[in-house]
């Protein structure tokens, strides 16, 4: 339901280099292991390119929801940057 492209700053989180992310998701490991202090979230929409359409099993040019998130540590250094592209029809609810 989501295609994820994630970059982890190994200068800030060197332990990530030795983690087997086939056994545990990077997000799960980061949330449990690395404290963060803030970040940015950008929400948008776009059309599926060929790679996204194949991965999300949708039509090329289908409307997709996307998000880009950057998280930083207390010193303001980037911990991770992630691009998320959600399949058509996906819904998420967040309690505030």
N, C-alpha and C positions, 0 to 999 in steps of 0.2 A: 503494500500500500504506500510505501515511501521509498524514494531513492535518496541515499545519503552520500555526500561527498564531504569528508572531514579531514581537517589538517590539525595536527597536534604539535605545538611548539616544543620540540625536544630540548631546547635551551632552558625552558622553564619547567618542563616535566620530563626529565631524562628517563625516569622509570618506565615511561610508556613504551620505550623502544623494546623492552624485553617482555611485554605482555602479549599473550596469545589471544588476539581479538577474534579468533574463530570460536573460542570457548565462552567469551563474555563480550558484550558490546562495548565499544569505546565509551559511549555515553554512560552506561551503567558503571564502568570502572572509574571514570572521571568523577561522577557524582559521589561515589563512595570513598574516593581516595584523595582528591585534590580540592581543597577549599577554594571557592571563588568569591570575589567581592563585588562584581558588577559586570556589565556588558551591554551589548546592543542587540536589538532584534529588528530586522527589516522584513516586512511581509509584502507579498506581491502576487502577481499572476502572470502567466506566460503560456505559450503554446508548446506542446511536446515536440521535441526534435526526434530524429530517428532512434537514437540511443534510448532516450527517455520512454518513447512509445513502446519499444521492445521490452524494456525492463518492467514497465508498469502495465503491460498488456492492454494498451489503449491505441487509438488511432493517432497517427502522426498529425500534428497541429491541434490535438485535443486541448481544451482549456485545462490548465493545471494551476494549483495553488502552490506557492513556494515561500520558503522562509530562509533567511540567512541570519545566523546567530554567532556573535563573538562573545567569549567570556574572558574576563581578566582577573588577575590575582590582586591582592591588597596593594601591591606596588604599581599597579596599572599595566603590567605586562600581559600580553595575550597568552592565554592558556590554550584555547582552541577556537577554530573557526569552522563552522559547518554550514553546508548548503543542503536544504531538504526540499525535495519535489514530491508532492503528494498526488496520488492517482485520482482521476476524476471521480467525483461522488464521495470522496472521503470526508468525514466530519469528525471534528474534535470539539469537546466541551471542556472548559476550564472553569472551576469554581474560584471566584475571587472573594 
